[in-house]
């Protein structure tokens, strides 16, 4: 469990911060009101904190000694203080604190909460630092790693492109545009041929002030630009803002490609995105790619007799069964209404038929319970193999077989035309 060390001597701020920490999911909190209590907390046998949120001016440690204590225990630390002192702030940042936040407005606590949310996600986010100067590259990497990102380094364009190819978790690149051989502009062009700005963001860097180069870099597809001699806080804020943009676009795209009721992929995803991926699929000898169409039997009568909320419960239950049925390389789609589709990758005919037959049995023997009522339902299935470039033909063939299954008796699996 995540544990937070909160060091705060003001009761009002303590209560407000604890409430906010609970809101962001950090429920195990060690509270200390002075340096001595913080030392005692760290000696408790309940596990070391993975994050500290500290005030600088404490009754028994008025000069920020608490930061040294946290550093001794190697705890990532956020300073949250009323003390506005540029020299102290600079000193604390040089000691490696994650951030130095002033208690100067109600928005400050919200900023801290957002920062903590990001820190929980950041270890899964890759950031690539591209700079041929070893000292500068490592200095920038140290700044980036303060916010717990997974940092990669590259000294050349070719090395950076290889790193991008091998590490799909890289969402942002910090790239110097003055590089020997292939410069930052060549790198930017190469990345944009493979990745859209919504997939991989690029922030240009330079220690030389040249507005023409900055404009050119932005026109080539960079999202932002920073001065390498600028404030580390500014760099981290720009990283955060650019990642927020990338993830917002991902969220919107995901909403556009998902069915709101069941959470499954929708028809648009099948034809706009999955059809492109399918064209890259190859199957081994005696194994093929398959498309299965599902139609819930007598679903209209469920809606008519028990209401649409009961019908929604049936749809969500069936969607869950399909999700559990699918392997990692399979895709499940809600086409609309009570029609669903599963795209099954690289499987033998025997595998597909056996798995679908088992699904039929599972659905029939697991009634849906809603508002104290239970109802059993069945589904009919039509199955067809397909070539990577012939998805529409497979849909037609599977639809014919689905109709055959429903005409024959419902709750059946049709694997050939009748």
N, C-alpha and C positions, 0 to 999 in steps of 0.2 A: 504493500500500500504506500502511496505517496505521502511523505511526511514533511510538513512545513515548520520551520523554526521562526516564530514571530517574536521579535524583540521590540517592545513598545512600552514606554512608561506612562503614557497618557491613556487613561481609562476610556475616554470618548473614542479616540482613534483605534484603540484595541478592539472595542466592540464592533465598530464599523468595518475594520479590516477582516475580523473573523467572519462576519456575515458575508462579506464579499468572497472570501476564500471558499466558504461553503458553496456559494453560487457557482464557482468555477470548478467544483468537484474535488477540492482539496479539504477533506474532512478530518484528517488526523493532523492536529495542530499542537505544537509545543509552544506555550506562551511564557515568555520571560519578560520581566519588567526592569531588569538591570543586567549588567555584565555577569555578576555572580550567579544569578538564576539561569542565565544562558549556559554558563559552564556546567551547572548542575544538570540541566536538560540534556546536554550532550553526553553526559556520563550515564544516563539512564539506559538500561538494557532493552530498549524497545526498537532499536534500529536507528541508524543515523538519518537525519533529514536529507532530502535531496534538493531542498531549496530553502533559503533563508530570506526573510523580509525584515529589515532592521532599520531602526532610527539611529542616528549618529550620536545624538547628545543624550547620554544616559546619566543617572545620578552618580554612579561609580565609574563611569567611563565617558567623560564629556568630549573627547577629541577623536571619536571614531574608532576607538580600540576594538569595538565589536567586529569590525570588518576584518581585522587581523585574526581574531579568534575563528571566524568562519573560514578564513583562508587556511588557517592551520588545520582545520578539519576537512578542507577541500570541498566546501559546500558552495555551490553557485549562489550568489548573493545579490539581492536588489536593495538598494538604499532608498528608503522612503522617509524623507525628513523635511522639517520646516526651515532648515538651516541653508540659506542662500549665501554661499561663499565660493566664488569662482576658484580660489586656490584649493580649497578643500575638495570641491567637486572634481577638479583636475587630478588631485592626488588620489581620490577614491577610484576614479576611472583607470588611472595608471596601475592601481593595485588589482585590476581585473574584475571589478564588480560588473554585473550584467547591465545595470542601469542606475542612474542617479535621478530620482524623481522627487520633485518638490510637492509638499502638501500645501499648494497655493490656491486650489479650487476644487469643487466637487468632482470635476472631470479627472483630476489626478488619480483618484482611486479607481475610476473606470479604466484609465490607461494602464494601471498596474494589473487589473484583472485581465484585460486583453493581452497584456504581455505574458502573463502566466499561462493563459490558454495557448498562446503561440508556442511557448517553451515546451509544453507537453507534446506538441506535434513536431517541433523542429528536428528532433533526432532522426526522423524518417525522411527529411527533406535534404536532398543533395545540392550543394552549391559548389561550382567549379571556379577556381581562381586561375586565370590565365595571365601570366606575366613572366617574361624571360629573366627578369632581375630577381635572383633568389631571395635577397634580403627583403625587398619590397613585397614579393609574393607571400613570404612567410609572415610578414607583419600584417598583411591584409587577412591572411588565413586565421591568424590569432584573434583579430577583431571579430571576424565572422563566427568563429567557434565559441565566442563568449555567449552567444545566443543559442548554443547547443546544436547548431546545424551540423550535418555530416559534410565535412569539407574535403574536396578533391583539389589537387594542384596539377597544373600543366605549365611547361616552360616554352612550348611552341604550339603553333596552329595544328600540326599533325597530331601531336600528343593530345591536345584538347579534343579533337574530333574523335580520336580513338576512345578517350575517356567517356565522352558522351555516348558513343555507341555501346559501350560495355556496361554503363550504369544508368538504368532507366529512371532512377530516383532523382537525377539531376533536373531541377526545375529552373535554375537560374545560373547564369555565367557572368562573372565579373572579368571583363576582358580589356587589357591594355591594347591600345591600337598601334603603339609603336613596338613592333616585333621584328626580329631579324628574319630574312627570307620572306615567307608568307606573313603579311602583317594582319592586324586586327580586322581590316576591311575584308581581306580574303577569307578569314575565319567566319566573319558575319555572313558573307554571301553563302559559304558552304553550309552553315547551320540552317539558314533560311530555305535552302533547297530541300532540307530534310524535316525541319520542324517549324511549325507556325509560331508566331509570338505568344499564342495562348498555350503552347506546349512547353516551350523553353524561352524564358525571358533573358535578355542580354543587357547588362549595364556596362557602358563604356567607361574606361578609366584612363586618366593621363595626369602626369605631374606638370605638363606644359599647357599654358592657357592659349588655346587656338580655337576661336569660335567657328572657323570654317570647317575644321576637322570634326568638331562636335556636331555641327549641322549635318555634315556628310554621314557621320556614323549613325545618327538618328534616322536619316533618310534610307539608309541601307537596312534598317529593321531593328535597331537597338531601341529598347524601351526607355532608357534613362542614361544619364551621364553624371559621373562624380569626379571630383578633384582628389587625386591620391593623397594630397597634402591636407585635405579637409578634415573635419571632425569625425572621429569614429562613430559618434552618435548619429550623425547625419547619414553615414554609410549604412548603419544598421536600420535606420528608419526607412531609407530608400529601398533596402532589401525587403523589409516587411511590407511596404506599400506595393511593391511590384509583385510579390508573392500573393498578396491579397487579391490583386487584379487577376492573376492567373487562376486562382482557386475560385473566384467569383464566376469567371467565364466557364470553368469546368462545372461548377454547380448549375449554371443556367443550361449548359449543354446537356448535362445529366437529366435535368428536369424535362427538357425537350425530348429526350430519348427514353423516358421512363413512363410507365402507366401509373397514374396517380393513385389508383385504388389498390393495386396488388404489388407495386414496386418492381414489377418485371419490365424488361425492355418492351418497347412498343413497335408498331408497324413501321414507323419512320426509321427507327434504328435498324430494323431488318433490311430495309431497302437502301438506306443512305450510307450506313456504316458497315454493318456485318457483311453485306454483299461484296464490299471491297476486300475485306479480310478473307472471305471465303475463296476468292480468286487466287490466294497465295497458298491454299491448303494442298497438301499432297497426301495420298493414302498409300499405305504399304500394300504389298501383294495380298490378294484375297480379303482386303479390308476396304471399306468405302465410306463416303460421307452420306448421311441420311437426313431426311426431313420427315418429321412426324407432325400431323395435324390432329388436334383434339377438339371435340365438340361435346359439351355437356348435354346429356340426354334429358329431354323434358324440362329444360331449365326455365322455359317460359311459364310453365305451370307453377313452378316454385315462386316466381315473382308474383304471379296472379293470385295464388292462394295464400301466401304467407307474407307478401310485401317485399319491396326492393331491398330493405335492410337485411332481410334473411337471404335474399339472392346474393347480396354483396358478401355476406359471410361465407356462402358456398364458393363464390369466386376466389376469395382470399384463401380459403382452405385448400382449394385445388391448386392455386398458385404456389402455396407452400409445399404441397406434395411434389409438384414439378421441380421446384428449386432443390429439394432433397434428392430427387431422382437424377438431376443433371450432374455430370462430372465437371471437373475444373475447365476442361476444354470444350464443353457443350454450352449452348445458349438456349434460353427459354424466353419466349415472346408472347405477349397477349396481343392478338391481332385486332380484337374488338369484341364487345358483347361477351358471349361464352365460348369464343373461339381462341384457341391457343396453338402455339407452334414450338417445336423443339428441333434445334439443328444439332445433329450428333456427328462428331468428328472422328474419323479414322476408327471404324468399328466393323467387326464381321457381321454378316447377316444373322448368324445365330445369337450373337451378343445382343443385338438390337431387339430381336424378337423376344428373347428371354427377359430382358429388362422391361420392355413395354408390357409384356404379359403380367409380370410381377406388379407393375404399377396399376394395371387394371384391377387386380385382386385387392391391392392395398386401398385404392379409392373406394371400392365397393364395400369393404369391411370396416371402414372408418367413418361413421356418421358425423355430420356436422351438428354441433349443439349451439343454439342461439336463443336467448330469452327463455331458457328452460325447456325448449323443444329440441328434438333430435330428428334429423332427416338423413337418409342414405341416398346417394346419387351414383350414377354411372357416367362413364364417358366412352365415346366411340373414337377410334383412332385409325387414321389412314397413313400409310408409310410408303416412302419412295426414296430410292438412292438418287444421288445427283452428282454431276460433274461440276467443278468449281465455277464454270462460266455458264451454268444452265440452271440457276436457282428458280426462275419463273416456271420452267418446264416441270421441275420437281414439285412445285406448289400445285400445279394443275393435276399432275399424276396422283399426288397424295390426296387432293380434294376429291377426285373420282373414287378413290378407294375408301375415303371417309364416308362418302355418300352410300357406297355399297355396304359398309359396315352398319350404318344406321338403318338402311332398307332391310338388311338381313335379320336384325334382331336387337340392335343397340347393345352397348356395353361390350363391343367386340373389337378385335384388332384385325384390320384388313391389310394384307401385304401383297396382294395381287389383284388385278382387275377381274371382276366377276361378269 
